Amino acid sequence: SIALTKQEIVNNIQHGIMAPDGLIKWLSVNASPLFDESSKLFGAVASFIDVTTDRQNQNELIKSKLIIEKGIEQFRRATSLAKIGEWEYRVDENKLFLSDETLKLHELPLNYELDVSLAINFYHPIIRRAFENCLQHGESYDLELQILTFNNRLKWIRTIGSAEILNGKVTKVYGLFQDIDEQKTTQDELEKLA
């Protein structure tokens, strides 16, 4: 109708229509006004394409995206409550990625980009050896020990590291840090009382 009333070309305008079964069918409409030799409108030509399935798929995709975003937010809250942060080292890029929780655990500013060579200075030689062993041989580790934070504070952490191996070569080393300082301090105090 726009092609006739406004005498304009219409591209991909979607309209919902009620089918006899009561379900809504979505149509994509393309139309163009037709003019005679004297530029007088005498009609329009239109095409209608059923896009119901495409529209349903798009709606499902939006719902899935919302579910994923909600899951990610719940994961972030859970890791924050448990004081767990993720990290990842990409070998080919020589890049270290740290989650916000990992940065907090190390008392670093958020969005701080830490160079791998500097990052290793936070850690006890045992972690350094475990990381190097994981990087060179793909051997996982799970350790509890102290680190020195950015603010020069000793803090108990649990660290887990694993390697991603592709064609026999370590391409990525990734893992978790968990702040266990309160638990260790409490455990030490209880042992002193015993």
C-alpha angles and dihedrals in degrees: 000000000000088000088058103034100040095023091229133134113256120210126190099336108168121219129181117220129185111244120212089258090060095251122123116245118200119218129191108217126204117180140166130193117240121222131190126226091280091053091252116147111244103163147315138255119220141179127204123202123189105234096167094117092046091050092048090049090050091051091049090049091052091049091049091049091052091049091050092048090050090049091050091050091049089049091051092050092047093049090047092052091047090044092235122149131184129223136183134191116200107205100201092049094039085224129146119205120196127187120230090255091053090051090050091049090054091044091241124145115263114265089023111154110217121197114228093236090054094041092060089062090071092065141083114246088252091063091044091054092045091050092047090048090050091047094047102035106016094243114155123224140199115191141166116205144116129285131192109239126217087263091055093253122141112234132178114235140171114222129190123188134183136173131232108216123198121183091347093307128107106241099169139017115200140164151126140284121204125192104231096160095116093048093049093046091050091046091051091049091050091050090052090053094050 
